[in-house]
Amino acid sequence: MRHGRGQPKTRPGPARRMQQLSAFALFSALDADADSRFAGQCSISDFDENELVLDFDDDTHDVFLIASGRVRVILRIATGREVILGELGEGAFFGELAAIDGTRRSANITAMVRTRLIRVPQSVFRTILREEPDVALALMSAMSDRIRGLNTRLAEHSFLAAKYRLYSELIRLSKPRKGHDGQRTITPPPVQQDLAERIGCRREVVSREIAKLEREGVIERTRGAIVLADMGELNRRLSEGWEKGG
């Protein structure tokens, strides 16, 4: 899943050409003057589909805001295996850990589609945090959410068998299905290999369990989506997994 790093098309970001930082939830507390001052020190970078944005252990420390597009966050462990930690879309940010503590990058970031990023230099990011306490609070809130999510996934990997981790991941990826109370949908349908990398198992395990859920009417496949048709049963099975401890 690792792709060669291209040369992103980067152009310096004078404020009149730069998207307002305050348009992003993280920086929404910035007033117009602060927004203009800080945005003028940022730049815009474009990345093609499957282009590497950051690699594990890179010695860079900028923060990135997703102006458009989508990226995937991947953890590569010592054995060479890769685990998909998640995906981030428009309005999200990444790279804050290296900017805060000055350490090397802890994950791989790859553009899933054509993606435009706003690059906030480490020095600018730190200045904003020192001068704008509401932004610092927004960052702490966002990081708390991420830590809770990672704690949940850690618990799942520690206590649940692969099929139960799959149930949980399907629920996590889904959104309510319009016009169908009690059902949820995943659009577009995830690739089975991606699901396997998300939950740390082989693709064959995912393929076998997806087929079983479909036969039993728990999920359905429609054009361009997976429908979680029987949420009650899916949640019951997941609860069973926690009770069994895997």
Secondary structure, 3 states (H helix, E strand, C coil): CCCCCCCCEEEEECCCCCCCHHHCHHHCCCCHHHHHHHHCCEEEEEECCCCEEECCCCCCCCEEEEEECEEEEEEECCCCCEEEEEEEECCCEECHHHHHHCCCCCCEEEECCCEEEEEECHHHHHHHHHHCHHHHHHHHHHHHHHHHHHHHHHHHHHHCCHHHHHHHHHHHHCEECCCCCCCEEECCCCCHHHHHHHHCCCHHHHHHHHHHHHHCCCEEEECCEEEECCHHHHHHHHHHHHHHCC
